[in-house]
Amino acid sequence: MMEIIPLANHNIIGLSIDGKIETKDIEKMKNLVEERLKSQPKLRVYVEVKKFQGISMVGLWKDLKFAFPNLKYFEKKAVVCDQAWVHKLAVFSNKIFSNIAKIEIKCFYWSEKDQALEWIISSNAQLITQS
């Protein structure tokens, strides 16, 4: 299950993952991204992973179909999670996506949640929310 985390900055998409990601979760996230892109030229993503139990095949397909054409609209992603494999995946993803799409990805432990929020907000001239 994926829930939206409300954040004051409209250029930051906040997500909480706890369990399996389904198609409806991807649709909810996709709709939020499309809505935010109407007023924001670039987006950032803040994700808290409590427990990840996979993603449905249809959800994965919809996510990939939406994500790849829209990579150019993202600049940073912060992931908060204590699972070691997620940290390794973030390092690998950062190497790939920082070259392909200029997206910077960092993973933080739960004890570093405040630093993750500071980092995702930092160097951001567009912190004023737009309604």
C-alpha positions as CSV (number, residue, x, y, z in Angstrom):
1,M,0.0,0.0,0.0
2,M,1.2,3.5,-0.9
3,E,-0.1,6.6,0.8
4,I,0.5,10.3,0.0
5,I,2.4,12.2,2.7
6,P,1.2,15.8,2.7
7,L,4.1,18.2,2.5
8,A,4.0,22.0,2.4
9,N,6.2,22.3,-0.7
10,H,4.2,21.6,-3.8
11,N,7.3,20.5,-5.8
12,I,7.9,17.6,-3.4
13,I,5.8,14.4,-3.7
14,G,5.7,12.6,-0.3
15,L,5.0,8.9,-0.3
16,S,4.7,6.2,2.4
17,I,5.1,2.6,1.4
18,D,3.8,-0.1,3.8
19,G,3.2,-3.5,2.2
20,K,2.6,-4.4,-1.5
21,I,2.2,-1.6,-4.1
22,E,-0.9,-2.2,-6.2
23,T,-2.2,-0.6,-9.5
24,K,-4.5,1.8,-7.6
25,D,-1.4,3.1,-5.7
26,I,0.4,3.8,-9.0
27,E,-2.7,5.6,-10.4
28,K,-2.9,7.8,-7.3
29,M,0.8,8.7,-7.5
30,K,0.5,9.3,-11.3
31,N,-2.5,11.6,-10.8
32,L,-0.7,13.6,-8.1
33,V,2.5,14.0,-10.3
34,E,0.4,15.1,-13.3
35,E,-1.4,17.7,-11.1
36,R,1.8,19.0,-9.5
37,L,3.5,19.4,-12.9
38,K,0.8,21.9,-13.9
39,S,2.4,24.4,-11.5
40,Q,5.9,23.0,-11.0
41,P,8.6,22.7,-13.6
42,K,10.6,20.1,-11.6
43,L,9.6,17.7,-8.8
44,R,11.3,15.9,-6.0
45,V,10.2,12.7,-4.3
46,Y,10.4,11.9,-0.6
47,V,9.6,8.2,0.2
48,E,9.3,6.5,3.6
49,V,9.5,2.7,3.2
50,K,8.1,1.1,6.3
51,K,7.7,-2.4,4.8
52,F,8.0,-3.3,1.2
53,Q,6.3,-6.5,0.1
54,G,6.6,-6.1,-3.7
55,I,4.6,-4.6,-6.5
56,S,1.9,-6.1,-8.6
57,M,3.0,-6.9,-12.2
58,V,0.3,-4.6,-13.6
59,G,1.4,-1.8,-11.2
60,L,5.0,-2.2,-12.2
61,W,4.1,-2.0,-15.8
62,K,2.0,1.1,-15.3
63,D,4.8,2.7,-13.2
64,L,7.5,2.0,-15.8
65,K,5.3,3.2,-18.6
66,F,4.7,6.5,-16.7
67,A,8.1,7.0,-15.2
68,F,10.5,6.7,-18.1
69,P,8.9,9.4,-20.3
70,N,8.7,11.7,-17.3
71,L,12.1,11.3,-15.8
72,K,13.1,14.8,-17.1
73,Y,10.6,16.4,-14.6
74,F,12.4,15.0,-11.5
75,E,15.6,16.2,-9.8
76,K,15.9,14.5,-6.4
77,K,14.6,11.5,-4.5
78,A,15.1,10.8,-0.8
79,V,14.3,7.4,0.5
80,V,14.0,6.7,4.3
81,C,14.3,3.0,5.1
82,D,16.3,0.7,7.4
83,Q,16.5,-2.2,4.9
84,A,20.1,-2.7,3.7
85,W,19.1,-3.9,0.2
86,V,17.1,-0.6,-0.3
87,H,20.3,1.4,0.5
88,K,22.3,-0.6,-2.0
89,L,19.6,-0.2,-4.6
90,A,19.6,3.6,-4.0
91,V,23.4,3.8,-4.6
92,F,23.0,1.8,-7.8
93,S,20.0,3.8,-8.9
94,N,21.9,7.1,-8.2
95,K,24.7,6.0,-10.5
96,I,22.3,5.2,-13.3
97,F,19.8,8.0,-13.0
98,S,22.3,10.8,-12.2
99,N,23.8,10.2,-15.6
100,I,20.7,9.4,-17.6
101,A,18.2,11.9,-16.2
102,K,20.2,14.1,-13.8
103,I,18.2,12.8,-10.8
104,E,20.1,12.6,-7.5
105,I,19.0,9.8,-5.2
106,K,20.0,9.3,-1.6
107,C,18.9,6.8,1.0
108,F,18.6,7.6,4.7
109,Y,18.0,5.4,7.8
110,W,14.9,6.1,9.9
111,S,17.2,7.7,12.5
112,E,18.2,10.2,9.7
113,K,14.6,11.1,8.7
114,D,15.1,14.8,9.6
115,Q,18.2,14.9,7.5
116,A,16.3,13.3,4.6
117,L,13.7,16.0,4.7
118,E,16.3,18.8,5.0
119,W,18.2,17.3,2.0
120,I,15.1,17.0,-0.2
121,I,14.2,20.6,0.5
122,S,17.7,22.0,0.3
123,S,19.0,24.1,-2.6
124,N,15.5,24.7,-3.6
125,A,14.5,28.2,-4.8
126,Q,10.9,27.1,-5.4
127,L,10.0,26.4,-1.8
128,I,7.0,28.7,-1.8
129,T,3.9,26.7,-2.4
130,Q,1.6,27.5,-5.2
131,S,-2.0,26.6,-5.1
